Structure formats: C-alpha cells, structure tokens
Amino acid sequence: MATIITGKNTVLEAIKAGHKVYEIYYQKGTNVDVCEIASARGIKAKEYDKEGLMKILPPNNQGVGALVDDYQYTLLEQVLKKPSQRKLFVMLDSLEDPHNLGAILRSADAFSVDAVIIPKNRSVKLNATVAKVSTGSIEYVDVVEVVNLNQTIKTLKDNGFWIVGTDADTPQTIHDIDVDTNLCVVIGSEGKGISRLVKENCDYVVKIPMSGHVNSLNASVSAGLIIYEIFHRRG
C-alpha cells in the first residue's frame, strides 16, 4: 500500500532516509532542490501549476508531495536488541491526535529516544498527518505497535526497564526520575490520562512541576518536557 505525504522537509527526509518513493509532485517554479535530489535518486517528478497541484494534494502542502510506501512499524524484539547503554522508550496510552504523535516523534528524534510504543487498538496510526507534523522525524524513530500495553510493560520489566508513569496528582516530579537505568515513560491520552491498569503497572509516577493558573499540558508538550529532562540529565 502507498500514501501521499506533503511538505518540503517531510518529502526530503523520506528521500534521504531511503523510504520507497514512487514519484514526486511539485508546483512549477518551486522546490528545485527537492526535485534535484529526487532526480539523483532516480525518482520521477511531476510538475503542476498551483491549481493542478491542489487537486491531488491536501492544503498546506508547501508546493510539494510524494507517493510513498506506507509507514512500517518495528517489532519490540528488534528495539530491545539494539545496543544502547541506557535505553529510553516512550509509551503512548491510547493517543488519538495525529498532531500530538507527530510532535512527539519530532522530540523523540531530537532527544535520543530509542523507540515509541503505541497500542494497536484505540490509537492514532502512522499516517500522512503524523509524517507532516513530524517534519521528517518519522523516518528516524522506531515506532512499535503492540497488542497489549500491560503485557508489553511486563516484557520491558523482564528486560531491565523501569516504567515511569505521568500524572498531575502525585508528589514526585520529573526531577525524581532515575535516569541511569533503562526507562520507559508512559504518556496518557488527551483528556483521559493513563488508564488505571497501566498506571498500576508503572514502577512509579511523576508530574511536571508547574506554577501557572492552568496546570495542564497537551500530550506532546508533556512528552517533550520529560524527554528533554532525561536527555539533559544524561548529558
């Protein structure tokens, strides 16, 4: 199966990462660099005027799109086997907003996250919107799709991981995270947070200390702050 992705960085990173790209669509007089790189890789580029391009691409496309292979998931066994002294996984509990997932992948790529884990059911999938928001980071972050989060948590614990949940109603903060271990940080869904059973299976739960009047952040901002906290303290 194939999907159409849009946006200059999204398309460029797909080409550079070796993602299977069938053809490029671009607006006349724009994205010359993208077309040059595509041509060097033997990828066909089709030119359109603005009106013609809008017929095949969604809005806010930055004048370029590409037909690519669907995004693939990585097996949990594969990411567990990858060499890393202190692994960092991010588990997303029923996240449904593709914009949040795309932003989380962007933070994951920037701050050395080894894998992002999502459930097979009741969760956003890897798609064109996620790719666009991630600005190409989707090409570089392993995303693992699992049937059962709680069973996955057990597997991670058996492999030496500490599971850190997130919740606003807990005394411990992100500054209390022991970063010198293999970690899996669990981020809850928009509005609902982490499910009860998943929270019970966490080794401990932390919050982001805040001082504002509205002490709530969306999933991608929360994930970004926690990922950076761990990245920074690991040096």
FENWOWO-V267232 format. One line per field, one symbol per residue. burial: b if it has 24 or more other C-alpha atoms within 12 Angstrom, else e. Layout:
burial = ???
//
This chain:
burial = eebbbbbbbbbbbbbeeebbbbbbbbbeeebeebbebbeeeebebbbeeeeebeebbbeebbbbbbbbebbebbebeebbeeeeebbbbbbbbbbbbbbbbbbbbbbbbbbbbbbbbbbeeebbbbbbbbbbbbbbbbbbbbbbbbebbbebbeebeeeebbbbbbbbeeeebbeebbbeebbbbbbbbbeebbbeebbebbbbbbbbeeeeeeeebbbbbbbbbbbbbbbeeee
//
